[in-house]
């Protein structure tokens, strides 16, 4: 007999929506095999057809905008404005990839024509392009029911690369996931392509993770979530007969440094802004500022005083599910009992999966006594570290890899060494700002050094597509045997690099 489960409304803790049937191993394997059987149908689409497919998917999702936002609101208790914005972020993300592939940006064709006089030896005719990897398994995130979920950045970039996708839907928002799945499949079918190119696997069974990671037809994994699951996927992928890449974004502490000069100018305003960033979305962002470093002087003290006053009045929405709420309460409760820490508490939310915002203050010299402080705690919490300004560089050097790092400083301050160290840690370094907004642009990088990410790649922005392709070189092929993007005529009219020069012309 099939197992079932239901979503829960975090605001009340009550079940929401119909019973969802959990997938078993046979269903999961069949979906993967079906996707693999039709992968060439997507891989062989030309740039115009691929772009049309992506735009059709974006249109189909946007057409369901209100229903998607309302369903996600019931399953996550996230505010409606946030969710309607997230639908559009999802749509814009997909359309951005459509614009890229229409210009052939996913193909990266490079042609070096044969040259008998090339040194040190004669050069053959070499023509390089990118080829999709194959079936990609995507694991949806809990905290973004749309933008990092069924049709989020990993799925959008994989489809844009020409890869079929099998998504593990997050059990915190299964109904939203189903709606998005239906929107995507309807667009795929309307474009004359097989629906098997896209599938979602529903269920809370942890074995699903193993089934997807071990399936021989799966060629890559996209993941956004906890370090625990991310590291498990890396282990499973490495143990396969044929190992595969795992593109895991596993969270971060995202340190924010405040110099004495920055705080002397506006300590009160910066304290409020820092807490707004830390508590945004009930602290359930992978870019939340989990560590805040202030100088151990009167400016830092003023900052902390303002944090105490401001946080005392803050009440946040419930966390996404019971497990997250329980882990948050347990971890912050344990830390609160530790000697040498100052605890700043906000207003308790007793409804559903509600928790109490909790900020910890500690001196840098005492951090070594509290190893839990330098671990990510998913929820409305942050750690303020008091450190002498001349030790800020030492603090930065003691940190692991991060998705982001931020520095608030005066325009003329000499902080070049600190900035350089932050670039060694993080994939995105922010000046006089906070990390919780991630723009979806070509220049974006959402990734960082281990353990924030498993690879030096991004899961946001156009470069995310290159995770799911690999280069193939054709040497001395006759023109009519080459892929269209490498043929002399350049029938796609895309930009190519020919003998080191960019050109859209034919050869």
Steps between C-alpha positions, in 0.01 A plus 500: 500500500633842403606741772353847508578827673357851516638850510471697822416865543784639715279779639265249664687170491194344334492286187438676171384359169431145382694187580812478282614155387864435577702359213668161535828388349341345192312819413812707554719276287237487225485880485879522474514234227218669308685832511820334382318332211389834353798719593609540138167668419602795716874487434445530125274807512651800325545832684170642379302190598673475841431867572136459396464209742643698790281799426196273478583357844537853640166602350328191639630567851414868487144415392461317833659779704213568739417134560864412555553781748186416695585129517857573604370740766288222651794258498777734618326791682732732308341840422301532178709793364814293548343205316355693207845656462656155512275377220623785284861438600452141382350620172769762441770244572364264235462779245858609561620154401270512197670820384843342553433181305327685215833672437683169528662595830469142625703364210822707534625401151874543445659425164873480429543441128771267374838673472799316350736775623377500861781471755640284647317252274234523232150553640207282391150639455360517855140597579368505857146525630306415816286188535231439767595249769174304506240447771541736796358432847394818679419526871255778583571733793267547796532878530422601140190307389535644149834662415714213637244226457340299222561758226768697682851589394638145489211374287497806273874481434491124441214523251673792330811285469288233328474257792183318611425561869363281779425712808468383858213723617536631854240344733439839663320625189383202291186667363693800372748257347224310322353819354838608367563153358170511313580847363839386373374179343213678324753734339729212400214312334371816329844541343477152351749338737448190717368560852752247634767768474384628837379322813462557872538242772278560803569369848665542838682165490876569537572202274382709202824694529696176458289380207558820306870532579576136413294466180750428220307717253539812718804699385505794744328629813382849589432559868410789731465417867679388812863399528391165640306398188741673263794304637298178482432562130869566438586172672237302308607653167866420565424137590320425173662278239512814288529803732304811406527868594290638786431872486400561860429836662503415869448821693729750661562731796554803273713714734441875510784719630445854634800727541514767775466772237183347355339469844610845609298643214175306551514217755125516577392479137744220421389299804138509383594420141715206612216354705249553219731297277560229762129460577371537142286203406530384862871455444445223244733628229830337410633856468392609848775688691568229757809671639539871562841633603515835679796680661554451873461870574233757574374489142449125519330535837262758357416259216425218747284725719289591198471132404364420848238772479398418146489118523293507820203618294552264205266207435554284193281264303501124561776283363439287194440167670497333839845349459663835427320661795601220737865510394507878537348495848729221615820660368429853622381367834824310545709803407301725732614290797867543413717715725661810352219580254257789511156400374265750334145373453215628290128435532387138505265369232299219657290421192570196286872463438581837654825570687672786683760718325826454688825693458824404676786734594849370573856631519737368235729361768214278624381367164735203529294384798178486296552297183126505426516876446684456171245256358198600294177511701205517261252749642480846661838515671841655455822529697661836575873470561686781678861517380772767505509663158864401454391135531233511227742340253572221749127441540453477124790257462344269761180459296401223260369561148190716462243586236541869581698737719423866560698797626369833627781755495575863432576597141862588579580222748790270415334158516660346192652206691166416658322526165759273340450241775123513456542426129689185602195386698192607310350493154343845543653788699276793592597858583279689745205269451342175612496160330134396506406629152634290210445666163441266206746645250779387271762635744361322806688230688312293756761260621815507709782306652443170680286432702263765363513332158631172366652656186618837372179560307185707540138391537366848413564696182576398145825319580292234679433340160863397455473252788294273280699496176841365405737592215541272197757564227454386140835456323528502120131421446342562161271802516179304445581269794538783751234635737329800341666748737844390376426484128649762270163653408405591859131447425409595860658842454662480845825648622800270469871533572688430177880500517477712815259758356132533592275490196148423381614458142519179302834347414 
